[in-house]
Amino acid sequence: FDTAFHSSMPPESYTYAIPLDLAKRHKIRRYGFHGTSYCYVLAQTAQRLGKRTADINAIICHLGNGTSMACVEKGKCIDTSMGLTPLEGLVMGTR
């Protein structure tokens, strides 16, 4: 999966409202998806604006049959609409 882009999310973004010991034992957290797409869009946005990716704050939408959104602050993902699986988040055409 292309979840690495979302690895910068803070605990308040990736932690579910369940007992912490349960979440840690079963590795239940929000992972995010479509990271490859977000990396590309972020890089293209920075290039077109003549900025470094570290200077970009944006809400990016990945729209299609698989759909998600990510919030980017200073070039890093701080939240996403997808969670533990791609089934969570925005309504999609294929799920």
N, C-alpha and C positions, 0 to 999 in steps of 0.2 A: 504494500500500500504506500501511497505517497503522503505520509503523515508528518514527515520531518519538518515541513514548513511551520506546522502548528506546535512544535516542541517548545517554542518560546512563550507559550501561554502561561500566565501566572496561575497559581493554585486556585484562586477564586473563580477563574474561568473554566478550568478543567475538572474541578471537583463537583461530584453530584451530592445532593442533599440526602445522603445515606450514612449509616455509621462508618466512621473512618477506618476501623479495623476491617470491616467487610470490604470496603473499597480497596484497601492495600492488599489484603489476602488474595483477592480475585482480580486485581489490576483493573478495576472498574473506574474509568475516567473518560473524559471527552478527548478523543484523539484528533478529529478533523480529517478531512479528505480533500482531494483535488489540489494538493499542495504544489504539484508540478505546474498546473495552470496558474495558480496564484503567484508563484515565483516568476513566471514569464510575464504576466500582466504587470506585476510590480516593477520588474526591470524595464519593460517597455514604457510604463508611465514615467519612471524616473528619467529615462533617455529623452522622451518627448518634451518633458518639462525642463530639461537641462539641469537636473538635480541628481544627487546621490540617492540610492535607495534608502539610506539611513535618514534622509530628510523627508521621506514621504509618509504622510498620514492619510489613510483612505479607507473607505468601505468598498470592498471588491466583491462583485457578484459573479459566480460561475453559473451560467444559465444554459440549460439544455435538458435532455432527459434525466441527467444527473444534475442537481442544483444545490448550491450552497452559497453562503456568504462568509466573508472573513473581515475582521476589523484589524487594520494595520496601523501601528503607531511607531514612528521613527524606524520604519522599514521592517518591523517585527510583528508577527501575529500576536494579538492580545486576546482575541476571542473568535469563535467560529460558530456557525449554526449547526454543524454536524457534531455528533457525539461519539459514543462507543461504536456505533455502526452507521453505515450510510442511510439507514432507515429513519434516523432521527433528523429533525430539522425541517427545512422547507419541503413543500409538496413537490414531488418529481413525477415526470411522465412514465418512468419505468419502475417505480416502487410503490 
